[in-house]
Amino acid sequence: MEQYFSATQKMEREVMFPSLLRGVFPQQEGAAPATGGRADLYERYQLLKAIKPVVEKGLASVTDQSPPGTDADPASDEGADSNLEERLSHHLAGLQQVLTHLTRDTNALTRRYSQILEQISPSEGQPSW
């Protein structure tokens, strides 16, 4: 989680002009292909920014929105309790995979943004007026 938060904070600090990412597609080495089609880096930036508050809120928002009647009969959960450790392990592994993927995409986007800035900034030999 710390790596994910660090990567998103770095992205937010460095990406000052997200519009520079419009029409720029991820390079193969850094980011996985977008699900449901090819999204440019601007769309990925918007998605990564939208996901961050959800991750920060954590489970509190999920448990607050549980449907009514889920607390019905604690005795009916006894069978489910026998494999809680296995279920927890499965879900934590899934969460780790998602956070690793998000961190990788965030770092790739930040690197690509830096490359774009290097391409458009004037060289050191020229005056920047």
Helices and strands as residue ranges (DSSP letters): H 2-14, G 18-21, H 41-57, H 59-64, G 74-77, H 78-81, H 84-120
